[in-house]
Amino acid sequence: MPEDGSTDTAHDPVMLEQICSILDPKAGQVAADCTVGLGGHAAVIGSRLGSGGTLVIGDTDRGNLELASGRLSGTVDCTLRPIHCNFAGIGREMVKMGLRADCVLADLGYCSNQVDDASRGLSFQSDGPLDMRLDNSRGMTAADLVASLDVDELTELIRSLGEEPLARRIAQNLVRHRLQGPISTTAQLVEIVRESYGSRARSSRMHPATKTFMALRIAVNDELSALESLLEDVLQQATLARDGVDDGRWLQDGARVAILSFHSLEDRRVKRCFAEGARRGLLVPLTQKPVEASEEEIRGNHRSRSAKLRAAMVGTRDL
């Protein structure tokens, strides 16, 4: 989700043309969309695979996975393999299927239907339960974290995951308010953060609650750990490809991996991983610097404003 918390009434896939150009899916290949969302990117990628290709789609949001599966089954000719998992688990599941991907996409943003659904608690723009889970069948909610962490733990969470300079003041106010009763709604959280900002709330460039919501959302869904697992897996797959090892492989030698991030905590990790892979001779960078959306796309799709696309190829196969 964009750092400013903005949403759109329609969910247009970000940088679709650039992603398809970099991944270059071809007829008969295997492609994996690790975070299929509503299927915007997958529909175009799948259309290029043809009847002999396979499209693996994953998502931690079971509802969106089912929506995307339904839409794609009626629009693409390739074999469709849906998997309910977060992007860190996509490789493990593909190994079980005996599939190796020629191209992989991980779009780390949130779908508009997730943000606009007040019952999920992902947005500070509407009141709802303080949940924030993408998979509401498991894990702690944001309300659970706010209720159970002490001041120091809340401060660290909000500072490190939200990069919020007022993290300690917000944490102190959260602990003080919860003594009066549970903090269980997004509106309550917004008001406590606004109170912590004081007069600065009126002059803040972005909504005062943006960074606190981002920090809690990342923590609830364990987003950075999942991303790090995926990146480590890519390096491991590249090592296996270099060494000619077949067991445990889910990426082809020459597979193209593209990751679309929406805030600096994600982008720094992707940049570091791809640079390390290049230094070790495991990956070939396909983007020398992050690809960003054009001004035209940003005007038509506001959520693309904070997006950064990086890509690399597994192995040393000639481009």
Legacy VTK file of the C-alpha trace (Angstrom):
# vtk DataFile Version 3.0
C-alpha trace
ASCII
DATASET POLYDATA
POINTS 319 float
0.000 0.000 0.000
1.303 3.492 -0.743
2.927 5.206 2.235
0.384 8.017 2.137
-2.462 5.552 2.582
-4.200 6.654 -0.593
-6.700 4.365 -2.273
-8.481 4.262 -5.622
-11.979 3.145 -6.448
-10.561 0.801 -9.082
-7.489 -1.381 -8.741
-5.287 -0.865 -11.773
-2.133 -2.988 -11.880
0.901 -0.768 -11.338
3.571 -0.536 -14.069
1.948 -3.340 -16.041
3.766 -2.568 -19.295
7.188 -2.297 -17.646
6.708 -5.521 -15.680
5.658 -7.508 -18.741
8.559 -6.085 -20.726
11.086 -7.100 -18.057
9.624 -10.546 -17.320
9.017 -11.218 -21.015
6.738 -14.267 -20.510
6.601 -16.596 -23.518
4.299 -19.325 -24.773
4.747 -22.617 -22.954
6.592 -21.161 -19.981
5.792 -21.309 -16.269
5.084 -18.000 -14.534
4.408 -17.298 -10.866
2.524 -14.318 -9.484
3.294 -14.542 -5.772
0.752 -11.883 -4.761
-2.009 -12.153 -7.338
-4.445 -9.754 -5.682
-7.300 -9.211 -8.114
-5.322 -10.654 -11.024
-4.462 -7.544 -13.050
-0.836 -8.425 -13.733
-1.583 -12.154 -13.903
-4.189 -11.722 -16.640
-1.672 -10.190 -19.039
1.158 -12.534 -18.072
-1.160 -15.549 -18.411
-2.355 -14.428 -21.833
1.221 -14.627 -23.101
1.819 -18.164 -21.825
-0.702 -19.752 -24.174
-2.377 -23.135 -23.777
0.947 -24.886 -23.156
1.964 -22.627 -20.283
1.290 -22.690 -16.553
0.446 -19.764 -14.302
0.920 -20.224 -10.559
-0.922 -17.634 -8.483
-0.546 -17.157 -4.759
-2.054 -14.888 -2.141
-2.440 -14.877 1.621
-5.911 -13.355 1.192
-8.106 -16.354 0.421
-10.998 -14.194 -0.769
-8.901 -12.356 -3.330
-7.261 -15.598 -4.435
-10.695 -17.043 -5.170
-11.774 -13.864 -6.973
-8.632 -13.833 -9.102
-8.907 -17.553 -9.861
-12.463 -17.107 -11.074
-11.591 -14.166 -13.269
-8.454 -15.713 -14.730
-10.027 -19.094 -15.469
-12.321 -17.349 -17.913
-9.692 -15.203 -19.594
-6.434 -17.178 -19.950
-5.771 -20.411 -21.841
-2.842 -21.553 -19.729
-3.074 -24.029 -16.844
-3.921 -22.161 -13.649
-2.509 -23.323 -10.297
-3.780 -21.279 -7.319
-2.009 -21.524 -3.947
-3.216 -20.053 -0.657
0.025 -18.819 0.916
2.075 -15.694 1.349
4.859 -14.986 -1.111
7.478 -16.603 1.119
5.801 -19.978 0.636
5.306 -19.943 -3.125
8.599 -21.699 -3.898
8.022 -24.516 -1.430
4.619 -25.199 -2.967
6.004 -25.129 -6.511
8.648 -27.690 -5.559
5.828 -29.969 -4.369
4.095 -29.465 -7.737
7.286 -30.228 -9.641
7.214 -26.835 -11.362
10.025 -24.416 -12.171
9.226 -20.798 -12.952
10.648 -18.898 -15.901
9.382 -15.603 -14.524
8.219 -14.476 -11.090
6.390 -11.366 -9.906
5.871 -10.212 -6.334
3.708 -7.084 -6.073
4.010 -6.048 -2.426
1.161 -3.533 -2.535
-2.357 -3.891 -1.216
-5.506 -4.171 -3.309
-8.040 -1.383 -3.184
-10.765 -3.798 -2.069
-8.658 -4.704 0.973
-8.017 -1.097 1.955
-11.580 0.030 1.233
-13.113 -2.749 3.341
-13.501 -1.077 6.744
-13.897 -4.458 8.458
-10.221 -5.213 7.757
-8.998 -2.161 9.639
-6.284 -1.333 7.102
-7.292 2.264 6.466
-7.381 5.311 8.693
-9.936 6.863 6.358
-12.882 4.845 7.690
-13.757 3.384 11.077
-13.617 -0.352 11.607
-12.211 -3.029 13.892
-8.465 -2.725 14.524
-7.629 -5.980 12.762
-5.265 -5.489 9.770
-4.799 -9.219 9.045
-4.808 -10.244 5.407
-5.542 -13.819 6.427
-8.177 -13.396 9.112
-8.140 -17.093 9.978
-4.862 -16.855 11.881
-2.489 -14.612 13.815
-2.707 -11.637 16.136
-4.668 -8.538 15.209
-3.382 -4.984 15.486
-5.631 -4.582 18.528
-3.885 -7.569 20.128
-0.483 -5.951 19.586
-1.611 -2.589 20.931
-3.062 -4.313 23.999
-0.109 -6.569 24.786
3.129 -4.712 24.002
4.742 -2.432 26.569
5.866 1.140 25.882
9.370 0.190 24.762
8.107 -2.576 22.471
5.461 -0.334 20.911
8.016 2.441 20.474
10.422 0.113 18.674
7.683 -1.310 16.461
6.360 2.080 15.384
9.829 3.567 14.956
11.451 0.685 13.063
8.520 -0.416 10.893
6.828 2.953 10.442
9.863 5.235 10.597
7.734 7.474 12.811
9.736 10.189 14.664
7.039 10.533 17.337
7.008 6.792 18.057
7.629 7.053 21.814
4.984 9.688 22.382
2.453 7.632 20.406
3.400 4.473 22.333
3.046 6.254 25.666
-0.389 7.556 24.724
-1.494 4.120 23.525
-0.536 2.576 26.861
-2.208 5.405 28.786
-5.445 5.142 26.806
-5.673 1.369 27.042
-5.815 1.665 30.839
-9.208 3.299 30.303
-10.486 0.546 28.027
-9.544 -1.546 24.955
-8.304 0.212 21.825
-10.311 -1.829 19.355
-11.171 0.436 16.406
-9.264 2.328 13.756
-10.987 5.558 14.778
-9.635 5.208 18.319
-6.116 4.659 17.003
-6.364 7.650 14.664
-7.497 9.903 17.489
-4.673 8.787 19.811
-2.054 9.390 17.097
-3.584 12.767 16.270
-3.463 13.668 19.954
0.211 12.653 20.028
0.970 14.949 17.098
-0.767 17.910 18.721
-0.603 21.065 16.616
1.713 19.333 14.131
-1.249 17.290 12.895
-2.583 20.322 11.032
0.661 20.968 9.153
1.720 17.357 8.511
2.276 16.598 4.819
0.618 13.211 5.212
-2.088 12.001 7.565
-0.573 11.749 11.065
-1.667 8.122 11.425
-0.032 6.932 8.186
3.222 5.648 9.662
1.647 4.086 12.753
-0.873 2.195 10.613
1.920 1.057 8.304
4.006 -0.197 11.231
1.155 -2.185 12.757
0.105 -3.614 9.379
3.656 -4.769 8.628
3.943 -6.345 12.078
0.555 -8.079 11.982
1.216 -9.671 8.601
4.931 -10.272 9.204
5.568 -8.633 5.851
9.276 -7.938 6.074
10.122 -11.429 7.318
8.129 -12.895 4.435
9.958 -10.662 1.948
13.339 -11.586 3.412
12.433 -15.279 3.148
11.515 -14.863 -0.509
14.733 -12.991 -1.258
16.849 -15.579 0.561
15.069 -18.283 -1.415
15.887 -16.534 -4.697
19.581 -16.468 -3.770
19.441 -20.121 -2.738
17.758 -21.060 -6.010
20.412 -19.153 -7.936
23.102 -21.057 -6.027
21.488 -24.385 -6.900
21.229 -23.333 -10.546
24.909 -22.345 -10.627
25.942 -25.641 -9.047
23.748 -27.702 -11.370
21.633 -29.110 -8.531
18.151 -30.243 -9.554
16.606 -31.218 -6.207
14.535 -28.530 -4.528
14.471 -26.247 -7.547
11.522 -23.983 -8.359
13.360 -21.380 -10.446
14.796 -22.124 -13.863
18.306 -21.042 -14.728
17.605 -17.738 -16.459
14.373 -17.096 -14.536
13.437 -13.432 -14.275
12.311 -12.150 -10.877
10.558 -8.782 -10.524
9.572 -7.228 -7.207
7.318 -4.194 -6.924
7.664 -2.415 -3.573
5.813 0.550 -2.126
7.941 1.820 0.732
11.615 2.177 1.565
11.781 -0.695 4.073
10.868 -3.121 1.293
12.890 -1.495 -1.467
16.098 -1.419 0.605
15.865 -5.169 1.185
15.272 -5.924 -2.494
18.127 -3.640 -3.550
20.510 -5.251 -1.054
19.572 -8.795 -2.092
19.942 -8.192 -5.825
23.260 -6.400 -5.280
24.566 -9.294 -3.197
23.408 -11.779 -5.821
25.215 -9.841 -8.532
28.389 -9.583 -6.425
28.369 -13.354 -5.893
27.772 -14.056 -9.567
24.335 -15.538 -8.877
22.062 -12.867 -10.348
22.180 -10.546 -13.325
20.487 -7.180 -12.625
17.751 -6.337 -15.108
17.208 -2.860 -13.624
20.260 -0.748 -12.800
18.088 1.526 -10.686
14.466 1.192 -9.584
11.906 1.672 -12.328
9.225 4.180 -11.360
5.815 4.949 -12.799
5.505 7.608 -15.471
3.846 10.924 -14.706
0.988 9.846 -16.934
0.424 6.669 -14.938
0.644 8.524 -11.638
-2.037 10.954 -12.803
-4.335 8.053 -13.673
-3.383 5.726 -10.799
-2.338 7.585 -7.671
-1.157 4.451 -5.852
1.660 4.045 -8.390
3.366 7.177 -7.080
5.421 5.386 -4.422
6.049 2.185 -6.405
9.580 1.002 -7.210
10.295 -1.951 -9.481
13.528 -3.943 -9.338
14.311 -7.100 -11.272
17.097 -9.643 -11.690
17.780 -12.814 -13.666
18.850 -16.064 -12.042
22.190 -17.384 -13.244
24.482 -16.140 -15.941
22.514 -17.020 -19.051
22.981 -14.402 -21.776
20.244 -11.776 -21.858
LINES 1 320
319 0 1 2 3 4 5 6 7 8 9 10 11 12 13 14 15 16 17 18 19 20 21 22 23 24 25 26 27 28 29 30 31 32 33 34 35 36 37 38 39 40 41 42 43 44 45 46 47 48 49 50 51 52 53 54 55 56 57 58 59 60 61 62 63 64 65 66 67 68 69 70 71 72 73 74 75 76 77 78 79 80 81 82 83 84 85 86 87 88 89 90 91 92 93 94 95 96 97 98 99 100 101 102 103 104 105 106 107 108 109 110 111 112 113 114 115 116 117 118 119 120 121 122 123 124 125 126 127 128 129 130 131 132 133 134 135 136 137 138 139 140 141 142 143 144 145 146 147 148 149 150 151 152 153 154 155 156 157 158 159 160 161 162 163 164 165 166 167 168 169 170 171 172 173 174 175 176 177 178 179 180 181 182 183 184 185 186 187 188 189 190 191 192 193 194 195 196 197 198 199 200 201 202 203 204 205 206 207 208 209 210 211 212 213 214 215 216 217 218 219 220 221 222 223 224 225 226 227 228 229 230 231 232 233 234 235 236 237 238 239 240 241 242 243 244 245 246 247 248 249 250 251 252 253 254 255 256 257 258 259 260 261 262 263 264 265 266 267 268 269 270 271 272 273 274 275 276 277 278 279 280 281 282 283 284 285 286 287 288 289 290 291 292 293 294 295 296 297 298 299 300 301 302 303 304 305 306 307 308 309 310 311 312 313 314 315 316 317 318
